[in-house]
Amino acid sequence: MQNLTYDDHMLIRKHPNYRYTFMNEQELREELKKWCREAIIDWLKWNDRNGIYDDEQCMDELGFIMTYEQGVELMVGQIIQKDF
């Protein structure tokens, strides 16, 4: 993980989910290999409260549920683009 500033550490203290936002893409992808689909959905819901990530919401609004792979790509995209 890159060098973190005092402000970065304060964000992580505020909520541990922030620590993933400081990872580069390779580190993040390696970390996410340890995660289950539900953990990724939880992170996505934390990061974007207006997003459609729950199975029921996805099915109702999109007609399908998000796969693990789709969740990984969404999370990586949001972090790499700093969309949090």
Phi, psi and omega in degrees: 000142181297167179294131183257143177274173175303316180298322177299314179298324179293322176297316180297321176296323180298317176203128183299338179298338180296334184301330181288337181287348180262002180274148172280173187299317181296314178300316181297314180298322177295317179299317185290343175297337180272348186269150171267167181303319182296323178294321178295316178300318178300317179295315180299319178294323177295317184286327185221089183297339181266359181285167179250101185232328179297148181304314182297314179297315180301313182296316181295316188264332185244342179087008177205165174254151182288134176276168175304313183298318177296320178297317177300313182296321177296313182296314179299315180300316180294322181284314182296324177278358182057044179262063181220000000 
